[in-house]
Amino acid sequence: MTMTKKFLFSLLLSVAAGTASAAEPLPNGTMRFSIFAPMAKEVVLQGSGVLRKQKMIRQTDGSWTYVSAVLPPEMYTYNFVIDDDVMQTEPAGVPTVRDIDRHYNYFFVPGWPADYYMDQPVPHGRVEQPWYPSNLNGMMQRRMSVYLPAEYDSQTEKRYPVLYLLHGSGGDETAWLNMGRLAQIMDKMTAEGKCEPMIVVMPNGNADLDAAPGESPYMNAEPKASNLSSMTGRIEAAFPVEVMAYVEQHYRTINDKQHRAIAGLSLGGLHTLFITANNPQAFDYVGLFSPQTTNSLNGKKISGIKSITKGIKSLAGQIPVVGDKWENKLDKKFEKYDDIVTYDSIDQKLAAQFAEAPRLYYIAVGKEDYVKKLVDMHREKLDAAGYPYKYNESDGGHTWDNWRRYLLDFLPQLFR
């Protein structure tokens, strides 16, 4: 689509915003989507969950519509693809959320689990986003998000357990707040007594960015879904000496193994696996949500980026990775770093970790998830050694729908 044509579509959308909603609930429980695009040859609704990709029907007035089936309760994100060009934002007043480098409209269908993702009339915690000192990747500082429970400011003598919650590839310190609805989940579950009041720390695990895009005074880089530079061991090595050290100095945390938990999705699952394996006395609660576990499957020494990507390709060919040219470039770029040893000797590290087993080692993955093969192989390693863990296999794939539900299942099991 040309820039002129794209601008005209955006202009027409803004004109239409006052007379029609992009997503309108109907009395029978279905949802009607509409967009005014008279110049389009084809419009496709691209949505999460059961919405998937749906061709819209052109109307005589130049608008396009699609009426869904009855939608089960959930948070749904969507956008419109007009002649193969994605319209990332909609008219003013329609809520949007960012996932990596894309913006989506979203809405909720009430009921479980969506009631936990919506703002509710319960006491609200608050979120801080401090900058902390860091030597990672030549940076001076990085940013994290910290959720403090509603009672934190009034119970000034009380100390709290802490959950470190890690995002996936291309994400940042806002991912669990926006797509993950962490604050809403914590507010409602804490108010209902379904989980303990806790501090939740969401660090930025993207080695190339010091903060969410557009929110750093120091960098102006765009996020990328493929993030191999964060698979070099540097995030895991820096975590205890930078992230944990800052949190335990600046917040009222209980600083022992029994009161620390850590969980992560996808790439964050990889980070979680190796942060805990390299620090066996640090965490009593471990959560791996659709974890990318390739590096845990190789008991041999991992020599660099190429050996990591080679392992991904050979073990699960469905997983998207970058090409050889970038791998060679990264091998040269990171040859001066020694943090890749984070991934060495996984069998010995797991043995040390499970010598005094975590109270909870939780693994969750969808039946259609492209990392399931890797997860199965990691479980076989754990089973062969007799290490205890809890396994949750759900429907669906590598999606926020699943990761939010895994968090709902994980939280009530912490610090009890």
C-alpha positions, 0 to 999 in steps of 0.5 A: 500500500502506498503512503498516500493510500495508507494515509487516506485509510487512516483519515477515513477511519478517523472520520468513521470513529464518531459513528461506528465502533471497531468492535461491537458486542451483539445481544446474542454474545457474538461480536461485530467488527467493522472498518470503513475502507472503501478503496480496499480490495480485501480486508482481513480481521487478524485476531487472537484466540479463536478469532484467528484470521477472518475475511471481512465482507464488503458492504455497499457503503464502503465499510467491511464487517465480520460477525464472530461466533459466540466468543468464550471469556478472554482478552482478545487482541486484533487489528485489520489487514487491508490489502496485505498492509496491517493497520496497527492503530484504530480511531481515538477511544479504542484501547490499544496494547503493544506486543513487541513491535505491533499495536493491537486493539483489544477487548474483554469478554467477561467471565473466567479468566477474563475477569482477572484481566479487567480493572475491578473494584478492589484495592489496587497495587501500584507500579514503579519503573526504576532505573538501576545500575548495569554494566550489561552490553556497555550500558550504564543503567537499565529499567525494570517494572515493579508491582507493589501490593495495595497494602505496601504503603500502609504496612510500612514494617512488613516485608514481602516475598518477591516474584521475578517475572520474565518476558519473552523474545522481543519483549521488555519490562512492560510486556507482563503489564500490558499483554500479561495484565499482571497488575489486574491479576495481582489486584484481584487474586490478592483481594480474594485471598487466592495468592499472597501479597507479594512484590512482582519484579519485571526486568527488561531481559532484552540485551539490546534495549535498556528499556521499552521502545520510546521510553529510554532517554539513552537509546532509540532502537526498535524491538525485534521478535528474534532476539538471539543476543539475549541467548548468550548468557549475559542476561542470566549472569547479570541477574543476581548481581544487578537485578536482584541486588537492586531489588533487595536493597530498595524494596522490603523483600524477604531475602531468602530462598523460601520467599523468592520465586521466578517465572518466565515465558518463552525466552524468559523461560530459558532465562529462568531455567539457567538463572535458577540452575546457576544459583541453586540456593536462590529460588524455591519456586520456579515457573517455566511457561512455554520455555525455550529449553534448547540449551538445557538439552546439550550436556556438552560445552556450548561454544557460541551462538552458532552451536545454540542455533544449530541445536535449535534447528536440529532438535525442533525444526519448526522454531524460527531462527536467523540465518547463518550470516547473522549467526557468524556476525554474532559469533564474532561479536560475542567472542569476547564475552565469557557468559556463554558458560552459563549454559555449560554443564547443565546436568551437573547444575540441575543435580546441585539445584535438585539436591535440595529441590525447589518447593515448586518446579512448574512447567507449562506448555500448549499441545500445539506450541512449537517449543513443546518438543523441546519441553518434552526433551527437558522433561525427559531429562528431569524424569531420568534423574528423578527430579520432581516437577509439576506439569501443566499441558494446555490446549493452544500454542505459543500465545498470551492466552496461555501465558496469562492462564499459566500465571493464574495457575502458578500464583496460588501455589507460591509462598504457602 
